[in-house]
Amino acid sequence: MITLLAIWFTVSFGFGILLIEPLNNIVILGFPLGLWFAQQGSIYVFVILILVYALWMDRIDDEFGVAERNEEGGYK
């Protein structure tokens, strides 16, 4: 959990606010990288973090026998 929160903080606050000027010196497909992280890159990272968290919690549920899925893989 701490790792996911650290990634979230680094991307949103670090890349989007603190490091925006140095990252703007890097241009990818015509857009400054700092602006891309501040506007869209952080959203993509947040969606990936949500997916990672959901898969991680499913694995923990399976480990402790409290999964919401039945034996066939469908939901109860």
N, C-alpha and C positions, 0 to 999 in steps of 0.2 A: 504494500500500500504506500509506503514511504517513497519507494522508487517511482511509482506512477505519479505521485504528487510532485516529486522533484522534477520529473520530465515536464509535467504541466506548468510548473512555475518557470522553469528554464525557457520553455518555448513562448509562453505568453508574456511574462515580464522581462525576461532576459533578451530574447531575440526581438520581441515586438516593441520594447520600449528602450531598454538600456543599450543594446547593441545595434540599433537601427541604422545609425550613421555609418559605422564600419561595414555593415552588411550591404548597405546601398551601393558600395563601390563594386559589388559583384552583380553583374547583370545577366539574367537568364531569360531567354526568349523576349528580350526587350524590356523586361521589368526589373527594377532594383530588388534584390533579394530581401532586404530589410522591409520594404513596403509589402512584398508578397507575404512574408511571415506575419506581419502585423494585420493584414487584411484577410488572407485566405489560408496560409500555411498552418496557422494555429488551429483553425477549425478542422482541417484534415487530421492534425495530430490528436485533437480532442476526440474525434470519432474513432480513431485507431485505439486510443487509450480506453474508451468505453468498451470496444470490442474485446480487447485484451482482458479487461476487468471481468466482463461477463463470462468469457471462456474460463478464466481462472476460478470464478465462483462456482461454475458448473462442475469443474474438476473437484473442488473441495466438497461440494454436495455429494458427488458420486463416492468420494472417499469415505464419507461419514454415513452413507446410506440414506440420505434425505433428498435425493434427486427427485425432481418433479416429473421425470420421464418414466414410462413403464418399460418392460423388457423389450418391446418391439421398437423402441426409439421414439414413440409418440408421447404426447403429454396426457396426463391423467385427467 
